[in-house]
Amino acid sequence: MTAPRKPAAFRIEPETEPKSQVSRVAAEQPARRPRAARADVAVVIPSEVDVFDEPDIEAPPPPPATAPRKRSLLARLFFGALGVLVSLAVGLWADQLIRDLFARAEWLGWLAAGMATIALLSLLVILIREFLAIARLAEVEKMQKRALDAVARDDPKAARALVDELSAFVAAKPETAAGRRSLAELRGEIIDGANLVRLAETEILSPLDARAKIMILEAAKRVSLITAVSPRALVDIAYV
């Protein structure tokens, strides 16, 4: 009995035409002569709408801002008079309380007078801070209008003056130190006023915008928590 035959691979060469036959076929075909296309044969069909004749598409201007609703004169008089009456009532109540405490014990009267003084000073400081904040907000609005005007006119002189004022305005905030330093380094390399204003907005105001977003999120969390644990919310849940 013979041993089984092992499998083997065979290579089959492709059939190729002899070179003499290929050269003979190429010699039989005549060479193509160059020729030019006739101009009267080509037909150009113009488009119905030429894109170059259309006017440039511009974004529509934003709608005008609605003016805030003004209160009537009677409403302002009513709330003003009510505020004065409430202030007088609180003052008379505090005065009577301090007098009663002095009549009962002198040290209680002095303690109440000291607490009332601290409360008045705190209220005065709060009012001063609010007025200063309103003044700063008005100044920020003026700077924003100047920035828009400088960008629209591409005025380098106005842009540099605005950037200097903005840097001085936020100099007390440590978040803007890196942005002010990088802006001072790149200021001499920027010629266009619009680009200088945009760079100042990116370098100086971006950290403040990020901080403002964090403050808004934290305030929203506090409001939602207070709303959830308030008695009114519990009453609503019990009613539902």
MARKOLKOL-31768 format. One record per atom (N, C-alpha, C, O, CB): residue in one letter; x, y, z. Coordinates in steps of 0.2 Angstrom, whole numbers, plus 2048, in hexadecimal, padded with zeros to 3 digits. Glycine has a CB too. Layout:
<pts>
aXYZ;...
</pts>
This chain:
<pts>
m8047FA800;m800800800;m804806800;m809807804;m7FB800806;t80380B7FB;t8078117FB;t805816800;t7FF816802;t8078147F4;a80A81A802;a808820806;a804825803;a8058267FD;a80F823809;p800828807;p7FB82E804;p800833802;p805835804;p7F6830809;r7FD8367FC;r80183C7F9;r8008437FD;r7FA8447FE;r7FF83D7F2;k8058467FE;k80484D802;k8028527FD;k8038527F7;k80B84F805;p7FE8577FF;p7FB85C7FB;p8018617F9;p8068627FD;p7F68607FE;a8018637F3;a8068677F0;a80386D7ED;a7FE86D7EA;a80B8637EC;a8078737EC;a8048797E9;a8088797E2;a80E8787E2;a80587F7ED;f80487C7DD;f80787C7D6;f8068847D4;f8018867D5;f8048777D1;r80B8877D1;r80B88D7CE;r80988D7C7;r80D88A7C3;r8118917D0;i8048917C5;i8028917BE;i8048987BB;i80189D7BE;i7FB88F7BD;e8088987B7;e80A89F7B4;e8048A17AF;e80289D7AB;e81189E7B0;p8038A87AF;p7FE8AA7AA;p8008AA7A3;p8068AB7A2;p7FB8B17AC;e7FB8A979F;e7FD8A9798;e7FE8B1795;e7FA8B5796;e7F88A6794;t8048B2792;t8058B9790;t8068B8788;t8098B3786;t80B8BC793;e8048BE785;e8058BE77E;e80C8BF77C;e8108C3780;e8008C377B;p80F8BD777;p8168BE775;p8178C5774;p8128C8771;p8188B9770;k81D8C8775;k81E8CF774;k81D8D076C;k81C8D676B;k8258D0776;s81F8CC768;s81F8CD761;s8188CF75F;s8168D375B;s8228C875D;q8138CB762;q80C8CC760;q8098D3762;q8068D675F;q8078C6763;v80B8D5769;v8098DB76B;v80C8E1767;v8088E5766;v80B8DC773;s8128E0765;s8158E6761;s8128E675A;s8118EB757;s81C8E5761;r8108E0758;r80D8E0751;r8068E4751;r8048E774D;r80C8D974E;v8028E2757;v7FB8E5757;v7FC8ED758;v7F88F1755;v7F78E275D;a8018EF75C;a8028F675D;a8048FA756;a802900755;a8078F8762;a8088F6752;a80A8F974C;a8048FA747;a8048FE743;a8108F5749;e8008F5747;e7FA8F5743;e7F58FB744;e7F28FE73F;e7F68EF743;q7F48FD74B;q7F090274C;q7F390974B;q7F990A74D;q7EE902754;p7F090D747;p7F3914745;p7F391874B;p7EE91874F;p7EF91773F;a7F891D74B;a7F8922751;a7F3927750;a7F292974B;a7FF925751;r7F0929756;r7EB92E756;r7EE935755;r7F2937759;r7E692D75C;r7EB939750;r7ED93F750;r7EA944754;r7E4943756;r7EC942748;p7ED949757;p7EA94E75B;p7E5952757;p7E6954752;p7EF95375F;r7E095475B;r7DB958757;r7D895D75D;r7D895C763;r7D5954754;a7D596275A;a7D296775F;a7CA96775E;a7C8966759;a7D496F75D;a7C7968764;a7C0968764;a7BD96F761;a7C0974761;a7BD96876B;r7B896E75D;r7B597475A;r7B197875F;r7AD975763;r7B0972754;a7B197F75E;a7AE983763;a7A6983762;a7A2984766;a7B198A763;d7A498275B;d79D98375A;d79997D75C;d79397D75C;d79C984753;v79D97775E;v79A971760;v798971767;v79296F769;v79E96B75E;a79C97576B;a79A975773;a794979774;a79497F771;a7A0978776;v790977778;v78A97B77A;v78A97C781;v78A978785;v783977778;v789983783;v78998578A;v78298778B;v77F98B788;v78E98B78B;i77F984791;i778985793;i779989799;i77B98779E;i77497F794;p777990799;p77899479F;p7729927A4;p76D9907A2;p77799B79D;s7749937AA;s7709917B0;s76A9977B0;s76C99D7AF;s7749917B6;e7659957B3;e75F9997B4;e76199F7B9;e75F9A47B8;e7599967B5;v76499D7BE;v7669A17C4;v76E9A17C4;v77199C7C5;v76399F7CA;d7709A77C3;d7789A87C4;d7799AA7CB;d7779AF7CE;d77A9AE7BF;v77D9A67CF;v77F9A77D6;v7839AD7D7;v7829B07DC;v7829A17D9;f7869AF7D2;f78A9B57D2;f7869BC7D2;f7889C17D4;f7909B67CD;d7809BB7CF;d77B9C17CE;d7779C27D5;d7749C77D6;d7779C07C8;e7779BD7D9;e7739BD7DF;e7769C17E4;e77C9C17E5;e7719B67E2;p7729C57E8;p7769C97ED;p7789C57F3;p7769BF7F4;p7719CE7F0;d77D9C77F6;d7809C47FC;d77A9C3801;d7779C7803;d7869C77FF;i77A9BD804;i7759BB809;i7789BD810;i77D9BB812;i7749B3809;e7759C2813;e7779C5819;e7729C281F;e76C9C181E;e7779CC819;a7759C1825;a7709BF82A;a76C9C582C;a76E9CB82C;a7759BD830;p7659C382E;p7619C982F;p7639CC836;p7669C983A;p75A9C6830;p7629D2837;p7649D683D;p75F9D3843;p75A9D1842;p7639DD83D;p7629D3849;p75E9D084F;p7589D5850;p7599DB84F;p7639D0855;p7539D2853;p74D9D6854;p74F9DB85A;p7539DA85E;p7479D2857;p74C9E185A;p74D9E685F;p74B9E4866;p7469E0867;p74A9ED85D;a74F9E686B;a74E9E4871;a7479E7874;a7469ED872;a7549E6876;t7439E4877;t73D9E787A;t73F9EB880;t7429E9884;t7389E187C;a73C9F0880;a73D9F5886;a7399F288C;a7349F088C;a73A9FC884;p73D9F3892;p73A9F1898;p7339F489A;p7329FA898;p73E9F189E;r72F9F189C;r7289F489E;r7299F88A4;r72C9F78A9;r7239EE8A0;k7269FE8A3;k727A038A8;k721A038AD;k71BA028AB;k727A0B8A5;r723A048B3;r71DA048B8;r719A0B8B8;r71CA108B6;r720A038BF;s713A0A8BA;s70FA108BA;s711A158C0;s714A128C5;s708A0F8BA;l710A1B8C0;l711A1F8C5;l70EA1E8CB;l711A1E8D1;l710A278C3;l708A1B8CB;l704A198D1;l707A138D4;l707A138DA;l6FCA188CF;a709A0F8D0;a70CA098D3;a713A0B8D7;a714A088DC;a70EA038CE;r717A0F8D4;r71DA118D7;r71BA158DE;r71FA148E3;r721A158D3;l716A198DE;l714A1D8E4;l712A188E9;l714A198EF;l70FA228E2;f70EA138E7;f70CA0E8EC;f711A0A8EF;f711A0A8F5;f707A098E9;f716A088EB;f71BA048EE;f720A088F2;f723A068F7;f71FA008E9;g721A0E8F0;g725A138F4;g722A148FB;g726A14900;g726A198F0;a71CA168FB;a719A18901;a718A12906;a719A1290C;a712A1A900;l717A0C903;l717A06907;l71EA0490A;l71EA0290F;l715A00903;g723A05906;g72AA04909;g72BA0990E;g72EA07913;g72FA05903;v729A0F90E;v72AA14913;v727A12919;v729A1291F;v728A1B911;l720A10919;l71CA0E91E;l71FA07922;l720A07928;l715A0C91C;v722A0391E;v7259FD921;v72B9FF924;v72D9FC92A;v7279F891B;s72FA03922;s735A05925;s734A0992B;s737A08930;s739A0A920;l72FA0D92C;l72DA11932;l72AA0C937;l72CA0C93D;l727A16930;a727A07935;a724A02939;a72A9FE93C;a72A9FC942;a71F9FD936;v72F9FC938;v7349F893B;v7389FC940;v73B9FA945;v7399F6935;g739A0393E;g73DA07942;g73AA08949;g73DA0894E;g73EA0E93F;l733A09949;l72FA0A94F;l730A04953;l730A0495A;l728A0C94E;w72F9FE950;w72F9F8954;w7369F7957;w7379F595D;w72E9F294F;a73C9F8953;a7429F8956;a7439FD95C;a7469FB961;a7489F9951;d741A0395B;d741A08961;d73EA06967;d740A0696C;d73FA0F95E;q738A03966;q734A0196C;q7379FB96F;q7379FA975;q72D9FF96A;l73A9F696B;l73D9F196E;l7439F3972;l7449F0977;l73F9EC968;i7479F796F;i74D9F9973;i74B9FD979;i74E9FC97F;i7529FE96F;r746A01979;r744A0497F;r7419FF985;r743A0098B;r73EA0997E;d73E9FA982;d73B9F5987;d7419F198A;d7419F0990;d7369F0984;l7469F0986;l74C9EC989;l7509F198E;l7539EE993;l7509EA983;f7509F798C;f7549FC991;f7509FC998;f7539FC99D;f754A0398E;a7499FC997;a7459FC99D;a7469F69A1;a7469F69A7;a73E9FD99B;r7479F099E;r7489EA9A1;r74F9E99A4;r7509E79AA;r7469E499D;a7549EA9A0;a75B9E99A2;a75F9EE99D;a75E9EE997;a75D9E29A2;e7639F19A0;e7679F699C;e76C9F3997;e76C9F5992;e76B9FB9A1;w76F9ED999;w7739EA995;w76F9E798F;w7729E6989;w7779E4998;l7699E5990;l7659E298A;l7649E8985;l7639E797F;l75E9DF98D;g7629EE988;g7619F4984;g7679F597F;g7679F6979;g75F9FA988;w76D9F5983;w7739F797F;w7759F197A;w7779F3974;w7799F7984;l7739EB97C;l7749E6977;l7709E6971;l7729E596B;l7739DF97A;a7699E8972;a7659E996C;a7679EF968;a7669EF962;a75E9EA96F;a7699F496B;a76B9FA968;a7719F9963;a7729FB95E;a76DA0096C;g7769F5966;g77C9F3962;g77A9EE95C;g77D9EF957;g7819EF966;m7759EA95D;m7739E5958;m76F9E9952;m7709E894C;m76E9E095A;a76B9EE955;a7689F3950;a76D9F794C;a76C9F8946;a7639F7953;t7729F994F;t7789FD94B;t77B9F9946;t77C9FB941;t77DA00950;i77D9F3948;i7809EE944;i77C9EC93E;i77E9EC938;i7829E7947;a7759EB93F;a7719EA93A;a7709F0935;a7709EF92F;a76A9E893C;l7709F6937;l7709FC933;l7769FD92F;l7769FE929;l76EA02937;l77C9FC932;l7829FC92E;l7839F7929;l7859F8923;l7889FC933;s7809F192B;s7809EC926;s77C9ED920;s77E9EC91A;s77E9E5929;l7769F0921;l7719F291C;l7749F7918;l7749F7911;l76B9F491F;l7789FC91B;l77BA02917;l7809FF912;l781A0190D;l77EA0791C;v7849FA915;v78A9F7911;v7879F490B;v7899F4905;v78E9F3915;i7829F090C;i77E9EC907;i77C9F1901;i77D9F08FB;i7799E890A;l7789F6903;l7769FB8FF;l77B9FE8FB;l77B9FF8F5;l772A00902;i781A008FE;i787A038FA;i7899FE8F5;i78BA008F0;i78CA058FF;r78A9F88F7;r78D9F38F3;r7889F28ED;r78A9F18E7;r78E9EC8F6;e7829F28EE;e77D9F18E8;e77D9F78E3;e77D9F68DD;e7769F08EB;f77E9FD8E6;f77EA038E2;f785A038DE;f785A058D8;f77EA098E6;l78AA018E1;l791A008DD;l7909FB8D8;l7939FB8D2;l7969FE8E2;a78D9F58D9;a78C9F08D4;a7889F28CE;a7899F18C9;a7899EA8D7;i7839F68D0;i77F9F98CA;i7839FE8C6;i7829FE8C0;i7789FD8CD;a787A028C9;a78BA068C6;a790A038C1;a792A058BC;a78FA0B8CB;r7939FD8C4;r7989F98C0;r7949F68BA;r7979F58B5;r79B9F48C5;l78E9F48BB;l78A9F18B6;l7899F68B0;l7899F48AA;l7849EE8B9;a7879FC8B2;a786A018AD;a78DA028A9;a78DA048A3;a784A088B0;e793A028AD;e799A038AA;e79B9FD8A5;e79D9FF89F;e79FA048AF;v7999F78A7;v79A9F28A2;v7969F289C;v7989F1897;v7989EB8A6;e7909F589D;e78B9F5897;e78E9FB892;e78E9FA88C;e7849F8899;k791A00895;k794A05891;k79AA0288D;k79CA04887;k796A0B895;m79E9FE891;m7A49FB88D;m7A29F6888;m7A69F6883;m7A89F8893;q79D9F3889;q79A9EE884;q7989F287E;q79A9F0878;q7949EA886;k7959F887E;k7939FC878;k7999FE875;k7999FE86F;k78EA0187B;r79EA00879;r7A4A03876;r7A89FD872;r7AB9FE86D;r7A9A0687B;a7A89F7875;a7AB9F1872;a7A89F086B;a7AB9EE866;a7AB9EB876;l7A19F086B;l79D9EE865;l79F9F485F;l7A09F285A;l7969EE866;d79F9FA862;d7A19FF85D;d7A89FF85A;d7A9A00854;d7A0A06860;a7AD9FD85F;a7B49FC85C;a7B49F6857;a7B89F6853;a7B89FB862;v7B19F1859;v7B19EB854;v7AE9ED84D;v7B09EB848;v7AD9E5857;a7A89F084E;a7A59F2847;a7A99F7843;a7A99F683D;a79E9F6849;r7AD9FC846;r7B1A00843;r7B89FE842;r7BCA0183E;r7B1A07846;d7BA9F8845;d7C09F6845;d7C69FB846;d7CA9FC843;d7C29F283E;d7C49FF84C;d7C9A0484E;d7CEA02853;d7CCA00859;d7C4A0A851;p7D4A02851;p7D99FF856;p7DAA0485C;p7DBA01861;p7E09FF852;k7DAA0A85B;k7DBA0F860;k7D5A0E866;k7D7A0D86C;k7DBA1685E;a7CFA0E864;a7CAA0D868;a7CAA0686C;a7C8A05871;a7C3A0D865;a7CCA01868;a7CD9FA86B;a7D29FA870;a7D19F7875;a7CE9F5865;r7D89FD86F;r7DD9FD874;r7DBA0187A;r7DC9FE880;r7E4A00871;a7D7A06879;a7D5A0A87F;a7D0A06883;a7D0A06889;a7D2A1187D;l7CCA0287F;l7C79FE883;l7CA9F8886;l7C89F688C;l7C29FB87E;v7CF9F5883;v7D39EF887;v7D69F288D;v7D69EE892;v7D89EC882;d7D99F888D;d7DC9FA893;d7D79FC898;d7D99FA89E;d7E0A01891;e7D29FE896;e7CC9FF89B;e7CA9F989E;e7C89F88A4;e7C7A04898;l7C99F489A;l7C69EE89C;l7CC9EA8A1;l7CA9E78A6;l7C59E9896;s7D29EB89F;s7D79E88A3;s7D79EB8AA;s7D89E88AF;s7DE9E88A0;a7D69F28AA;a7D69F58B1;a7D09F38B5;a7D09F38BB;a7D79FD8B0;f7CA9F28B1;f7C49F18B4;f7C49EA8B8;f7C19EA8BD;f7BE9F18AF;v7C79E58B5;v7C89DF8B8;v7CE9DD8BB;v7D09D78BD;v7C69D98B3;a7D29E28BD;a7D99E18C0;a7D89DE8C7;a7DD9DA8C9;a7DD9E78C0;a7D39DF8CA;a7D29DC8D1;a7D09D58D1;a7D09D28D7;a7CD9E08D5;k7CF9D28CC;k7CD9CB8CB;k7D39C78CA;k7D59C88C4;k7C79CA8C6;p7D49C28CE;p7DA9BE8CC;p7D99B98C7;p7DE9B78C4;p7DC9BA8D2;e7D39B88C5;e7D29B38BF;e7D49B68B9;e7D59B28B4;e7CA9B18BF;t7D59BC8B8;t7D69C08B2;t7DE9C18B1;t7E09C48AC;t7D29C68B1;a7E29BF8B6;a7E99C18B6;a7EC9BE8B0;a7F09C18AC;a7EC9BF8BC;a7EB9B78AF;a7EF9B48A9;a7EC9B78A3;a7F09B889E;a7ED9AC8A9;g7E69B88A2;g7E39BB89C;g7E69C289A;g7E89C4895;g7DC9BB89C;r7E79C68A0;r7E99CD89F;r7F19CD89D;r7F39D1899;r7E89D18A5;r7F49C88A0;r7FC9C789E;r7FD9C5897;r8019C8893;r7FF9C28A3;s7F99C0895;s7F99BE88E;s7F79C3889;s7FA9C4883;s7F59B788D;l7F29C788B;l7F09CC886;l7F59D2886;l7F69D4880;l7E99CF889;a7F89D388B;a7FE9D888B;a8039D6886;a8079DA883;a8009DA892;e8059CF886;e80A9CD882;e8099CD87B;e80D9CE877;e80C9C6884;l8029CC879;l8009CB872;l7FD9D286F;l7FB9D286A;l7FB9C6871;r7FD9D7874;r7FA9DD871;r7FD9E086C;r7FA9E3867;r7F99E2877;g8049E086C;g8089E4866;g8089E0860;g8099E385B;g80F9E4868;e8059DA860;e8059D685A;e7FF9D6856;e7FE9D4850;e8079CF85B;i7FA9D9859;i7F39DA856;i7F29E1854;i7F29E6858;i7ED9D885B;i7F09E184D;i7EF9E884A;i7E89EA84A;i7E69EF84B;i7F29E8843;d7E39E5848;d7DC9E6847;d7D99E784E;d7DA9E4853;d7D99E0844;g7D59EC84E;g7D19EE855;g7CC9E8856;g7CB9E785C;g7CE9F4854;a7C99E6851;a7C49E1853;a7C79DA856;a7C49D785A;a7C09DF84C;n7CC9D8853;n7D09D2856;n7D29D385D;n7D29CF861;n7D69D0851;l7D59DA85E;l7D79DB865;l7D19DB86A;l7D29D886F;l7DA9E2865;v7CB9DD868;v7C69DD86D;v7C49D586E;v7C29D3873;v7C09E186A;r7C49D1868;r7C29CA869;r7C79C786D;r7C59C2871;r7C19C7862;l7CD9C886C;l7D29C5870;l7D29C7878;l7D29C387C;l7D99C786E;a7D09CD879;a7CF9CF880;a7C99CC883;a7C99CA889;a7CE9D7880;e7C49CB87F;e7BE9C7882;e7C09C0883;e7BD9BD888;e7B89C887D;t7C49BD87F;t7C59B6880;t7CA9B5886;t7C99B188A;t7C99B387A;e7CF9B9887;e7D49B888C;e7D29BB893;e7D49B8898;e7DB9BC88A;i7CE9C0893;i7CD9C3899;i7C69C189C;i7C59C08A2;i7CD9CB899;l7C19C1897;l7BA9C089A;l7B89B889A;l7B39B789D;l7B59C3895;s7BC9B4897;s7BA9AD897;s7BA9AA89E;s7B69A68A0;s7BF9A9893;p7BF9AB8A2;p7BF9A98A9;p7B99AB8AD;p7B69A88B1;p7C69AA8AD;l7B89B28AC;l7B29B58B0;l7AB9B18AD;l7A79B08B1;l7B29BC8AF;d7AB9B08A7;d7A59AC8A4;d7A49A58A7;d79F9A38A9;d7A59AC89D;a7AA9A28A8;a7A999B8AB;a7A799C8B2;a7A49978B5;a7B09988AA;r7AA9A18B6;r7A89A18BD;r7A19A38BE;r79D9A18C2;r7AD9A78C0;a79E9A78B9;a7979A98B9;a7939A38B8;a78E9A38BB;a7969AF8B4;k79599F8B4;k7919998B3;k7919948B9;k78B9928BA;k7949958AD;i7969948BC;i7969908C2;i7929938C8;i78E98F8CB;i79E98F8C5;m79299A8C8;m78E99D8CD;m78699C8CC;m78299B8D0;m7909A48CE;i78599C8C5;i77E99B8C3;i77B9948C5;i7769938C7;i77D99D8BC;l78098F8C4;l77E9888C5;l77D9878CD;l7789848CF;l7839848C2;e78298A8D1;e7819898D8;e77B98D8DA;e77798A8DF;e78798C8DB;a7799938D8;a7739968DA;a76D9928D8;a7689928DC;a77399D8D7;a76D98F8D2;a76798B8D0;a7669858D4;a7619838D6;a7689898C9;k76C9828D7;k76C97C8DB;k76997E8E2;k76497B8E5;k7739798DC;r76B9848E4;r7689868EB;r7619888EA;r75D9868EF;r76C98D8ED;v75F98B8E5;v75798D8E4;v7539868E3;v74E9868E6;v7569918DE;s7569818E0;s75297B8DF;s7529778E6;s74D9748E7;s7559768DA;l7579788EA;l7579758F1;l7529788F5;l74E9758F9;l75E9758F4;i75297F8F5;i74E9828F9;i7469818F7;i7429818FB;i74F98A8F9;t7459818F1;t73F9808EE;t73C9798F0;t7369788F2;t73E9808E7;a7419748F0;a73F96D8F2;a73D96C8F9;a7399688FB;a7459688F0;v7419708FE;v74096F905;v73B974908;v73A97490E;v74696F909;s738979904;s73497E907;s72D97B909;s72B976906;s733984902;p72A97E90E;p72397B910;p71E97C90A;p71A97890A;p72197F916;r71F981906;r71A981900;r71B97B8FC;r7169788F9;r71B9878FC;a7219798FA;a7229738F6;a71F96D8FA;a71C9688F6;a7299728F5;l72096C900;l71D967904;l715967904;l712962903;l71F96790B;v71296D904;v70B96D904;v70996B8FD;v7049688FC;v709974905;d70C96D8F7;d70B96B8F1;d70B9648F0;d7069618ED;d70F96F8EB;i7109618F3;i71195A8F2;i70B9568F6;i7089518F3;i7179578F5;a7099598FC;a7049568FF;a6FD9568FC;a6F99528FC;a703959906;y6FC95C8F9;y6F695D8F5;y6F59598EF;y6F09568ED;y6F69658F3;v6FB9588EB;v6FB9538E6;v6FA94C8E8;v6FA9488E3;v7019548E1;
</pts>
